[in-house]
Amino acid sequence: MPKVLPASSSGGNHRARGRRVSTTLAEINVIPLVDVMLVLLIIFMVAAPMLQRGVEVSLPVARQSPPIASERLFIDVPFSFRKDRQVFLLKEPIRLAVLAERMRQQLTNRSDKQVFVRADNRLDVQALIDVLDALKAAGVENAGIVTEVPPQP
């Protein structure tokens, strides 16, 4: 909208015709902004499928299993495993380097060579794989991962 200024009343050779009109840019020109945004949108739409580099994974179906008997062997892997590399076997802290030997000692008198691993859900998969590798080296036939049962609605 044009800006209306009052006429100057200074004495001089001005041709004062009353009011003077001065134009100022009061609105933002959005057309270049929209053009730039549309070009960026097209670039991201074309580039997004190229950024997805993955492998097709068939995820397992979760099903509820019966409760685990209390006389089973449990290995507890806390979140602090990332720093100190210690797990707990029967509430006793054990370093990962000696876990295989301790498991061999525990499994000598047992007929079932099955162990359950209770790992913190914040651990990465590599930490869990390191523990499972140590258990397999100890002669564990079946290693199960214990999960929490979801609450009933």
N, C-alpha and C positions, 0 to 999 in steps of 0.2 A: 504494500500500500504506500503511495507517495506521501512524503512528509511535507507538511505545509508550514512554512516559516513566515513570520511577520516581516513586512517591508522595513528596510532600514530607514531610520529617520535622520540620518546624518546629512548634513548639507553638502552637496557636491554635485557633480555632473552625472549623477546616476539616473538612469531611466527607471524610475520606480513606478511600476504599474500596479501597485497594490501588493498582492501576496506573491511570494516566490515559491515555486515548487521545486523540491530537490528529491531525487529518487535515491533510495537506499535499498540495499539488498536485505530484506527482512526474512525471507524464506530460504530454506536449504533446498538446493536443487537435488532431488532424490533420483533422478533418472540415471546419472552416472553411477550412483551407489547401487542401484538395482542391477545395472549392467554388470558391474564388477562381481556382485554377489551371485548372479546367475552363472557367470563364467567359473567362479570358484566351486559352485555346486556341481557343475558338469564335470570339472576336473576331479573332484572327490568321488563322484559317482562312477567315473571310469577307473580311477585308481584303487578304490576300495576292494573290488574282487581280486585284484592282483596282489594285495597285501596278505591275503589269507593263505598261509602255507601250513597245512596241517595234514594229518594222516587220519583216514577214516577209522574210527574206533567203535566197536560194538560193545556197548556198556553192559555189564551184567545186570540181571534182574534181581532186585532185592526181595527176599522173602523171609518171613519170621521163622526162626529155628527154635527148637526146644531149649530150655535152660541148661546151662552147663553144670555138671556135677562139681561139687567143691573140692573133691580129692584130686582134681587135675592139676597139672603144672601150669603156672601162669608166669609169664615174663611181663613185667611192667616197664614201659618205655616212657619216661617223663619228658616234658618239654625241654628240660635242661640237658637232654642227651646231646643236643647240638654242640654244647660247650664242653662237657666233661666226658662224653662217650661212655656213660655208665647206665646200666639197666638194673632192674631189681628182680632177683629170683628168690621167691619165698621171703620177701621183705628184706633181703640182704643185697646191698649194692655190689655190683660186679662190673668190672671194666669189660668192654666189648672184646678186647684181645684175649681174655681168658674165659669168655662165655662158653665157647665150644668145649673146653676141658671140663668145666663145671657141669655142663649138661650131660656129658658122657658119664660122669660120676652119678648123677641123678637118675639116668635112664638104665643103669646096669641091672637094677633089681626090678624093673618094671616090665610088664608084658606089653602094654600099649605104649608106643613111642609117639605120643601125641602131646603137643604143647600149644597153649593159647597165648597170643600176644595181645596185651592191652596197651595200645599206643595213644599218645596224646593227639588230638585231632589237629593241632597246629603244626605238627611235624611234617616235613616234606617226605615225599615217597622214597627218596634215596636213603634216608635214615632208617626207614622201615625195611627196605631191601637189605641194608647192611646187617640188621639184626636177623632177618630170615636166612641170609647166607651163612651166618655163624651157626644158626640152628641146624641147617642142612649139613654143614661140615661136622657137626656133633653126632649125626646119625638120626636126627628127628625125622620120622616118616611123614607125619602130618603136622603142619603148623597152621593154626586157625587164628583169624583176627577177630577179636571180640569187639562188638559194637553195642551201642545203647539201643534199647528197644524204644521206639517212638511212643509218646504218651497216647493213651486211648482217648478218643474224642468224647 
